[in-house]
Amino acid sequence: MQERVYNKGKIANVEELRQRIVDEWERLDQRIIDGAVKEWRKRLRACAAAEGGQFEREQCCCNCAL
């Protein structure tokens, strides 16, 4: 998403940046958003179980290190 927002040329002002972000958000497949929310919930639970401390690093759906 970041690449699509910034690769369209120079951004003139904050409003144009906001509009580009909104446009790209609307183009996202709902399954991608659902998957991100699901992974976020897993991370939140792991953090809570660790009482805010470090928790085991795993791979999420987008291959980032948790």
PyMOL Python script that loads the backbone (N, CA, C, O; Angstrom):
from pymol import cmd

cmd.read_pdbstr("""\
ATOM      1  N   MET A   1       0.834  -1.181   0.000  1.00  0.00           N
ATOM      2  CA  MET A   1       0.000   0.000   0.000  1.00  0.00           C
ATOM      3  C   MET A   1       0.883   1.251   0.000  1.00  0.00           C
ATOM      4  O   MET A   1       0.615   2.211  -0.723  1.00  0.00           O
ATOM      5  N   GLN A   2       1.926   1.228   0.809  1.00  0.00           N
ATOM      6  CA  GLN A   2       2.823   2.372   0.879  1.00  0.00           C
ATOM      7  C   GLN A   2       3.418   2.681  -0.487  1.00  0.00           C
ATOM      8  O   GLN A   2       3.476   3.840  -0.898  1.00  0.00           O
ATOM      9  N   GLU A   3       3.859   1.646  -1.185  1.00  0.00           N
ATOM     10  CA  GLU A   3       4.441   1.861  -2.511  1.00  0.00           C
ATOM     11  C   GLU A   3       3.431   2.482  -3.466  1.00  0.00           C
ATOM     12  O   GLU A   3       3.770   3.380  -4.236  1.00  0.00           O
ATOM     13  N   ARG A   4       2.197   2.008  -3.417  1.00  0.00           N
ATOM     14  CA  ARG A   4       1.177   2.538  -4.327  1.00  0.00           C
ATOM     15  C   ARG A   4       0.850   3.991  -4.009  1.00  0.00           C
ATOM     16  O   ARG A   4       0.555   4.768  -4.917  1.00  0.00           O
ATOM     17  N   VAL A   5       0.897   4.365  -2.750  1.00  0.00           N
ATOM     18  CA  VAL A   5       0.614   5.753  -2.363  1.00  0.00           C
ATOM     19  C   VAL A   5       1.730   6.680  -2.843  1.00  0.00           C
ATOM     20  O   VAL A   5       1.465   7.742  -3.406  1.00  0.00           O
ATOM     21  N   TYR A   6       2.967   6.274  -2.617  1.00  0.00           N
ATOM     22  CA  TYR A   6       4.087   7.169  -2.892  1.00  0.00           C
ATOM     23  C   TYR A   6       4.645   7.063  -4.307  1.00  0.00           C
ATOM     24  O   TYR A   6       5.373   7.959  -4.736  1.00  0.00           O
ATOM     25  N   ASN A   7       4.334   6.012  -5.041  1.00  0.00           N
ATOM     26  CA  ASN A   7       4.879   5.861  -6.392  1.00  0.00           C
ATOM     27  C   ASN A   7       4.065   6.581  -7.462  1.00  0.00           C
ATOM     28  O   ASN A   7       4.338   6.410  -8.650  1.00  0.00           O
ATOM     29  N   LYS A   8       3.097   7.361  -7.084  1.00  0.00           N
ATOM     30  CA  LYS A   8       2.272   8.093  -8.049  1.00  0.00           C
ATOM     31  C   LYS A   8       2.794   9.510  -8.276  1.00  0.00           C
ATOM     32  O   LYS A   8       2.084  10.353  -8.827  1.00  0.00           O
ATOM     33  N   GLY A   9       4.007   9.770  -7.863  1.00  0.00           N
ATOM     34  CA  GLY A   9       4.567  11.097  -8.052  1.00  0.00           C
ATOM     35  C   GLY A   9       4.543  11.904  -6.764  1.00  0.00           C
ATOM     36  O   GLY A   9       4.089  11.438  -5.720  1.00  0.00           O
ATOM     37  N   LYS A  10       5.035  13.105  -6.868  1.00  0.00           N
ATOM     38  CA  LYS A  10       5.159  13.996  -5.712  1.00  0.00           C
ATOM     39  C   LYS A  10       3.787  14.328  -5.121  1.00  0.00           C
ATOM     40  O   LYS A  10       2.815  14.540  -5.845  1.00  0.00           O
ATOM     41  N   ILE A  11       3.736  14.366  -3.804  1.00  0.00           N
ATOM     42  CA  ILE A  11       2.510  14.699  -3.083  1.00  0.00           C
ATOM     43  C   ILE A  11       2.559  16.187  -2.747  1.00  0.00           C
ATOM     44  O   ILE A  11       3.510  16.661  -2.125  1.00  0.00           O
ATOM     45  N   ALA A  12       1.534  16.914  -3.162  1.00  0.00           N
ATOM     46  CA  ALA A  12       1.527  18.365  -3.026  1.00  0.00           C
ATOM     47  C   ALA A  12       1.244  18.846  -1.608  1.00  0.00           C
ATOM     48  O   ALA A  12       1.786  19.860  -1.167  1.00  0.00           O
ATOM     49  N   ASN A  13       0.386  18.105  -0.892  1.00  0.00           N
ATOM     50  CA  ASN A  13      -0.005  18.573   0.442  1.00  0.00           C
ATOM     51  C   ASN A  13      -0.607  17.417   1.251  1.00  0.00           C
ATOM     52  O   ASN A  13      -0.749  16.302   0.747  1.00  0.00           O
ATOM     53  N   VAL A  14      -0.949  17.692   2.479  1.00  0.00           N
ATOM     54  CA  VAL A  14      -1.488  16.665   3.374  1.00  0.00           C
ATOM     55  C   VAL A  14      -2.814  16.122   2.855  1.00  0.00           C
ATOM     56  O   VAL A  14      -3.083  14.927   2.978  1.00  0.00           O
ATOM     57  N   GLU A  15      -3.630  16.970   2.288  1.00  0.00           N
ATOM     58  CA  GLU A  15      -4.928  16.520   1.773  1.00  0.00           C
ATOM     59  C   GLU A  15      -4.749  15.515   0.637  1.00  0.00           C
ATOM     60  O   GLU A  15      -5.470  14.520   0.562  1.00  0.00           O
ATOM     61  N   GLU A  16      -3.794  15.779  -0.240  1.00  0.00           N
ATOM     62  CA  GLU A  16      -3.539  14.834  -1.330  1.00  0.00           C
ATOM     63  C   GLU A  16      -3.031  13.502  -0.773  1.00  0.00           C
ATOM     64  O   GLU A  16      -3.432  12.440  -1.250  1.00  0.00           O
ATOM     65  N   LEU A  17      -2.160  13.550   0.224  1.00  0.00           N
ATOM     66  CA  LEU A  17      -1.671  12.324   0.863  1.00  0.00           C
ATOM     67  C   LEU A  17      -2.837  11.562   1.486  1.00  0.00           C
ATOM     68  O   LEU A  17      -2.951  10.349   1.312  1.00  0.00           O
ATOM     69  N   ARG A  18      -3.692  12.263   2.204  1.00  0.00           N
ATOM     70  CA  ARG A  18      -4.850  11.633   2.827  1.00  0.00           C
ATOM     71  C   ARG A  18      -5.732  10.956   1.780  1.00  0.00           C
ATOM     72  O   ARG A  18      -6.186   9.829   1.975  1.00  0.00           O
ATOM     73  N   GLN A  19      -5.968  11.644   0.680  1.00  0.00           N
ATOM     74  CA  GLN A  19      -6.825  11.092  -0.365  1.00  0.00           C
ATOM     75  C   GLN A  19      -6.197   9.859  -1.012  1.00  0.00           C
ATOM     76  O   GLN A  19      -6.897   8.889  -1.304  1.00  0.00           O
ATOM     77  N   ARG A  20      -4.902   9.889  -1.234  1.00  0.00           N
ATOM     78  CA  ARG A  20      -4.231   8.716  -1.805  1.00  0.00           C
ATOM     79  C   ARG A  20      -4.356   7.510  -0.868  1.00  0.00           C
ATOM     80  O   ARG A  20      -4.610   6.391  -1.312  1.00  0.00           O
ATOM     81  N   ILE A  21      -4.175   7.753   0.423  1.00  0.00           N
ATOM     82  CA  ILE A  21      -4.288   6.663   1.399  1.00  0.00           C
ATOM     83  C   ILE A  21      -5.703   6.107   1.411  1.00  0.00           C
ATOM     84  O   ILE A  21      -5.891   4.890   1.408  1.00  0.00           O
ATOM     85  N   VAL A  22      -6.686   6.971   1.425  1.00  0.00           N
ATOM     86  CA  VAL A  22      -8.093   6.533   1.405  1.00  0.00           C
ATOM     87  C   VAL A  22      -8.377   5.739   0.135  1.00  0.00           C
ATOM     88  O   VAL A  22      -9.015   4.687   0.196  1.00  0.00           O
ATOM     89  N   ASP A  23      -7.918   6.222  -1.000  1.00  0.00           N
ATOM     90  CA  ASP A  23      -8.141   5.522  -2.277  1.00  0.00           C
ATOM     91  C   ASP A  23      -7.542   4.119  -2.250  1.00  0.00           C
ATOM     92  O   ASP A  23      -8.189   3.161  -2.671  1.00  0.00           O
ATOM     93  N   GLU A  24      -6.317   3.993  -1.760  1.00  0.00           N
ATOM     94  CA  GLU A  24      -5.672   2.684  -1.709  1.00  0.00           C
ATOM     95  C   GLU A  24      -6.343   1.771  -0.692  1.00  0.00           C
ATOM     96  O   GLU A  24      -6.470   0.570  -0.930  1.00  0.00           O
ATOM     97  N   TRP A  25      -6.769   2.320   0.429  1.00  0.00           N
ATOM     98  CA  TRP A  25      -7.475   1.519   1.439  1.00  0.00           C
ATOM     99  C   TRP A  25      -8.747   0.924   0.827  1.00  0.00           C
ATOM    100  O   TRP A  25      -9.065  -0.243   1.056  1.00  0.00           O
ATOM    101  N   GLU A  26      -9.464   1.727   0.055  1.00  0.00           N
ATOM    102  CA  GLU A  26     -10.702   1.250  -0.562  1.00  0.00           C
ATOM    103  C   GLU A  26     -10.446   0.157  -1.599  1.00  0.00           C
ATOM    104  O   GLU A  26     -11.338  -0.639  -1.890  1.00  0.00           O
ATOM    105  N   ARG A  27      -9.243   0.114  -2.154  1.00  0.00           N
ATOM    106  CA  ARG A  27      -8.900  -0.912  -3.147  1.00  0.00           C
ATOM    107  C   ARG A  27      -8.488  -2.241  -2.516  1.00  0.00           C
ATOM    108  O   ARG A  27      -8.434  -3.261  -3.202  1.00  0.00           O
ATOM    109  N   LEU A  28      -8.196  -2.236  -1.210  1.00  0.00           N
ATOM    110  CA  LEU A  28      -7.760  -3.463  -0.551  1.00  0.00           C
ATOM    111  C   LEU A  28      -8.874  -4.501  -0.526  1.00  0.00           C
ATOM    112  O   LEU A  28     -10.036  -4.186  -0.272  1.00  0.00           O
ATOM    113  N   ASP A  29      -8.496  -5.731  -0.792  1.00  0.00           N
ATOM    114  CA  ASP A  29      -9.418  -6.861  -0.710  1.00  0.00           C
ATOM    115  C   ASP A  29      -9.785  -7.072   0.763  1.00  0.00           C
ATOM    116  O   ASP A  29      -8.906  -7.053   1.624  1.00  0.00           O
ATOM    117  N   GLN A  30     -11.042  -7.266   1.053  1.00  0.00           N
ATOM    118  CA  GLN A  30     -11.492  -7.443   2.430  1.00  0.00           C
ATOM    119  C   GLN A  30     -10.806  -8.627   3.107  1.00  0.00           C
ATOM    120  O   GLN A  30     -10.618  -8.613   4.324  1.00  0.00           O
ATOM    121  N   ARG A  31     -10.433  -9.639   2.348  1.00  0.00           N
ATOM    122  CA  ARG A  31      -9.746 -10.803   2.929  1.00  0.00           C
ATOM    123  C   ARG A  31      -8.384 -10.418   3.496  1.00  0.00           C
ATOM    124  O   ARG A  31      -7.945 -10.984   4.498  1.00  0.00           O
ATOM    125  N   ILE A  32      -7.721  -9.469   2.869  1.00  0.00           N
ATOM    126  CA  ILE A  32      -6.431  -8.999   3.379  1.00  0.00           C
ATOM    127  C   ILE A  32      -6.625  -8.284   4.716  1.00  0.00           C
ATOM    128  O   ILE A  32      -5.866  -8.496   5.662  1.00  0.00           O
ATOM    129  N   ILE A  33      -7.638  -7.448   4.777  1.00  0.00           N
ATOM    130  CA  ILE A  33      -7.936  -6.730   6.020  1.00  0.00           C
ATOM    131  C   ILE A  33      -8.321  -7.714   7.118  1.00  0.00           C
ATOM    132  O   ILE A  33      -7.845  -7.598   8.247  1.00  0.00           O
ATOM    133  N   ASP A  34      -9.174  -8.676   6.802  1.00  0.00           N
ATOM    134  CA  ASP A  34      -9.598  -9.681   7.787  1.00  0.00           C
ATOM    135  C   ASP A  34      -8.405 -10.473   8.313  1.00  0.00           C
ATOM    136  O   ASP A  34      -8.309 -10.737   9.512  1.00  0.00           O
ATOM    137  N   GLY A  35      -7.499 -10.850   7.417  1.00  0.00           N
ATOM    138  CA  GLY A  35      -6.310 -11.594   7.821  1.00  0.00           C
ATOM    139  C   GLY A  35      -5.408 -10.775   8.735  1.00  0.00           C
ATOM    140  O   GLY A  35      -4.862 -11.295   9.708  1.00  0.00           O
ATOM    141  N   ALA A  36      -5.257  -9.496   8.420  1.00  0.00           N
ATOM    142  CA  ALA A  36      -4.432  -8.623   9.259  1.00  0.00           C
ATOM    143  C   ALA A  36      -5.034  -8.476  10.646  1.00  0.00           C
ATOM    144  O   ALA A  36      -4.307  -8.502  11.639  1.00  0.00           O
ATOM    145  N   VAL A  37      -6.347  -8.323  10.731  1.00  0.00           N
ATOM    146  CA  VAL A  37      -7.024  -8.210  12.026  1.00  0.00           C
ATOM    147  C   VAL A  37      -6.848  -9.503  12.818  1.00  0.00           C
ATOM    148  O   VAL A  37      -6.579  -9.466  14.019  1.00  0.00           O
ATOM    149  N   LYS A  38      -6.997 -10.630  12.158  1.00  0.00           N
ATOM    150  CA  LYS A  38      -6.841 -11.929  12.828  1.00  0.00           C
ATOM    151  C   LYS A  38      -5.429 -12.063  13.405  1.00  0.00           C
ATOM    152  O   LYS A  38      -5.266 -12.485  14.550  1.00  0.00           O
ATOM    153  N   GLU A  39      -4.416 -11.708  12.625  1.00  0.00           N
ATOM    154  CA  GLU A  39      -3.040 -11.777  13.102  1.00  0.00           C
ATOM    155  C   GLU A  39      -2.800 -10.796  14.242  1.00  0.00           C
ATOM    156  O   GLU A  39      -2.097 -11.122  15.199  1.00  0.00           O
ATOM    157  N   TRP A  40      -3.365  -9.621  14.155  1.00  0.00           N
ATOM    158  CA  TRP A  40      -3.215  -8.623  15.217  1.00  0.00           C
ATOM    159  C   TRP A  40      -3.791  -9.160  16.520  1.00  0.00           C
ATOM    160  O   TRP A  40      -3.205  -8.969  17.585  1.00  0.00           O
ATOM    161  N   ARG A  41      -4.929  -9.825  16.441  1.00  0.00           N
ATOM    162  CA  ARG A  41      -5.538 -10.400  17.640  1.00  0.00           C
ATOM    163  C   ARG A  41      -4.630 -11.454  18.263  1.00  0.00           C
ATOM    164  O   ARG A  41      -4.499 -11.511  19.486  1.00  0.00           O
ATOM    165  N   LYS A  42      -4.001 -12.292  17.431  1.00  0.00           N
ATOM    166  CA  LYS A  42      -3.062 -13.294  17.945  1.00  0.00           C
ATOM    167  C   LYS A  42      -1.919 -12.621  18.694  1.00  0.00           C
ATOM    168  O   LYS A  42      -1.531 -13.060  19.777  1.00  0.00           O
ATOM    169  N   ARG A  43      -1.390 -11.563  18.115  1.00  0.00           N
ATOM    170  CA  ARG A  43      -0.282 -10.844  18.748  1.00  0.00           C
ATOM    171  C   ARG A  43      -0.722 -10.206  20.051  1.00  0.00           C
ATOM    172  O   ARG A  43       0.017 -10.224  21.035  1.00  0.00           O
ATOM    173  N   LEU A  44      -1.910  -9.646  20.061  1.00  0.00           N
ATOM    174  CA  LEU A  44      -2.421  -9.022  21.282  1.00  0.00           C
ATOM    175  C   LEU A  44      -2.563 -10.061  22.393  1.00  0.00           C
ATOM    176  O   LEU A  44      -2.186  -9.806  23.536  1.00  0.00           O
ATOM    177  N   ARG A  45      -3.109 -11.231  22.057  1.00  0.00           N
ATOM    178  CA  ARG A  45      -3.252 -12.304  23.050  1.00  0.00           C
ATOM    179  C   ARG A  45      -1.889 -12.763  23.566  1.00  0.00           C
ATOM    180  O   ARG A  45      -1.716 -12.975  24.766  1.00  0.00           O
ATOM    181  N   ALA A  46      -0.927 -12.913  22.661  1.00  0.00           N
ATOM    182  CA  ALA A  46       0.411 -13.337  23.072  1.00  0.00           C
ATOM    183  C   ALA A  46       1.055 -12.293  23.982  1.00  0.00           C
ATOM    184  O   ALA A  46       1.714 -12.648  24.959  1.00  0.00           O
ATOM    185  N   CYS A  47       0.876 -11.042  23.677  1.00  0.00           N
ATOM    186  CA  CYS A  47       1.416  -9.961  24.497  1.00  0.00           C
ATOM    187  C   CYS A  47       0.768  -9.965  25.880  1.00  0.00           C
ATOM    188  O   CYS A  47       1.451  -9.814  26.893  1.00  0.00           O
ATOM    189  N   ALA A  48      -0.543 -10.138  25.917  1.00  0.00           N
ATOM    190  CA  ALA A  48      -1.261 -10.182  27.196  1.00  0.00           C
ATOM    191  C   ALA A  48      -0.809 -11.386  28.016  1.00  0.00           C
ATOM    192  O   ALA A  48      -0.619 -11.271  29.227  1.00  0.00           O
ATOM    193  N   ALA A  49      -0.637 -12.539  27.371  1.00  0.00           N
ATOM    194  CA  ALA A  49      -0.190 -13.747  28.072  1.00  0.00           C
ATOM    195  C   ALA A  49       1.210 -13.551  28.651  1.00  0.00           C
ATOM    196  O   ALA A  49       1.536 -14.103  29.702  1.00  0.00           O
ATOM    197  N   ALA A  50       2.033 -12.763  27.962  1.00  0.00           N
ATOM    198  CA  ALA A  50       3.387 -12.477  28.432  1.00  0.00           C
ATOM    199  C   ALA A  50       3.396 -11.287  29.383  1.00  0.00           C
ATOM    200  O   ALA A  50       4.458 -10.808  29.779  1.00  0.00           O
ATOM    201  N   GLU A  51       2.213 -10.817  29.745  1.00  0.00           N
ATOM    202  CA  GLU A  51       2.043  -9.664  30.637  1.00  0.00           C
ATOM    203  C   GLU A  51       2.825  -8.454  30.146  1.00  0.00           C
ATOM    204  O   GLU A  51       3.441  -7.729  30.928  1.00  0.00           O
ATOM    205  N   GLY A  52       2.785  -8.255  28.841  1.00  0.00           N
ATOM    206  CA  GLY A  52       3.428  -7.094  28.233  1.00  0.00           C
ATOM    207  C   GLY A  52       4.899  -7.281  27.933  1.00  0.00           C
ATOM    208  O   GLY A  52       5.526  -6.410  27.329  1.00  0.00           O
ATOM    209  N   GLY A  53       5.454  -8.399  28.344  1.00  0.00           N
ATOM    210  CA  GLY A  53       6.868  -8.664  28.095  1.00  0.00           C
ATOM    211  C   GLY A  53       7.089  -9.274  26.728  1.00  0.00           C
ATOM    212  O   GLY A  53       6.183  -9.319  25.896  1.00  0.00           O
ATOM    213  N   GLN A  54       8.307  -9.741  26.507  1.00  0.00           N
ATOM    214  CA  GLN A  54       8.647 -10.366  25.226  1.00  0.00           C
ATOM    215  C   GLN A  54       7.877 -11.669  25.060  1.00  0.00           C
ATOM    216  O   GLN A  54       7.703 -12.421  26.019  1.00  0.00           O
ATOM    217  N   PHE A  55       7.420 -11.931  23.854  1.00  0.00           N
ATOM    218  CA  PHE A  55       6.760 -13.198  23.561  1.00  0.00           C
ATOM    219  C   PHE A  55       7.397 -13.816  22.332  1.00  0.00           C
ATOM    220  O   PHE A  55       8.080 -13.147  21.557  1.00  0.00           O
ATOM    221  N   GLU A  56       7.159 -15.103  22.173  1.00  0.00           N
ATOM    222  CA  GLU A  56       7.805 -15.882  21.116  1.00  0.00           C
ATOM    223  C   GLU A  56       7.605 -15.236  19.752  1.00  0.00           C
ATOM    224  O   GLU A  56       6.513 -14.771  19.426  1.00  0.00           O
ATOM    225  N   ARG A  57       8.668 -15.213  18.963  1.00  0.00           N
ATOM    226  CA  ARG A  57       8.594 -14.666  17.604  1.00  0.00           C
ATOM    227  C   ARG A  57       8.079 -15.738  16.672  1.00  0.00           C
ATOM    228  O   ARG A  57       8.591 -16.857  16.659  1.00  0.00           O
ATOM    229  N   GLU A  58       7.075 -15.403  15.898  1.00  0.00           N
ATOM    230  CA  GLU A  58       6.479 -16.313  14.926  1.00  0.00           C
ATOM    231  C   GLU A  58       6.353 -15.587  13.605  1.00  0.00           C
ATOM    232  O   GLU A  58       6.645 -14.395  13.509  1.00  0.00           O
ATOM    233  N   GLN A  59       5.919 -16.305  12.597  1.00  0.00           N
ATOM    234  CA  GLN A  59       5.657 -15.684  11.299  1.00  0.00           C
ATOM    235  C   GLN A  59       4.158 -15.517  11.135  1.00  0.00           C
ATOM    236  O   GLN A  59       3.393 -16.438  11.425  1.00  0.00           O
ATOM    237  N   CYS A  60       3.737 -14.362  10.678  1.00  0.00           N
ATOM    238  CA  CYS A  60       2.319 -14.139  10.437  1.00  0.00           C
ATOM    239  C   CYS A  60       2.008 -14.319   8.959  1.00  0.00           C
ATOM    240  O   CYS A  60       2.881 -14.719   8.189  1.00  0.00           O
ATOM    241  N   CYS A  61       0.791 -14.035   8.559  1.00  0.00           N
ATOM    242  CA  CYS A  61       0.360 -14.246   7.177  1.00  0.00           C
ATOM    243  C   CYS A  61       1.136 -13.430   6.158  1.00  0.00           C
ATOM    244  O   CYS A  61       1.203 -13.814   4.990  1.00  0.00           O
ATOM    245  N   CYS A  62       1.723 -12.318   6.569  1.00  0.00           N
ATOM    246  CA  CYS A  62       2.455 -11.487   5.614  1.00  0.00           C
ATOM    247  C   CYS A  62       3.960 -11.709   5.732  1.00  0.00           C
ATOM    248  O   CYS A  62       4.746 -10.934   5.188  1.00  0.00           O
ATOM    249  N   ASN A  63       4.374 -12.785   6.454  1.00  0.00           N
ATOM    250  CA  ASN A  63       5.777 -13.176   6.615  1.00  0.00           C
ATOM    251  C   ASN A  63       6.624 -12.188   7.385  1.00  0.00           C
ATOM    252  O   ASN A  63       7.849 -12.206   7.270  1.00  0.00           O
ATOM    253  N   CYS A  64       5.998 -11.323   8.171  1.00  0.00           N
ATOM    254  CA  CYS A  64       6.793 -10.454   9.030  1.00  0.00           C
ATOM    255  C   CYS A  64       7.057 -11.189  10.340  1.00  0.00           C
ATOM    256  O   CYS A  64       6.284 -12.070  10.716  1.00  0.00           O
ATOM    257  N   ALA A  65       8.103 -10.853  11.019  1.00  0.00           N
ATOM    258  CA  ALA A  65       8.402 -11.500  12.302  1.00  0.00           C
ATOM    259  C   ALA A  65       7.526 -10.869  13.380  1.00  0.00           C
ATOM    260  O   ALA A  65       7.491  -9.648  13.526  1.00  0.00           O
ATOM    261  N   LEU A  66       6.835 -11.694  14.116  1.00  0.00           N
ATOM    262  CA  LEU A  66       6.008 -11.195  15.220  1.00  0.00           C
ATOM    263  C   LEU A  66       6.871 -11.013  16.442  1.00  0.00           C
ATOM    264  O   LEU A  66       6.376 -10.600  17.491  1.00  0.00           O
TER     265      LEU A  66
END
""", "prot")
cmd.dss("prot")
cmd.show_as("cartoon", "prot")
cmd.util.cbc("prot")
cmd.orient("prot")
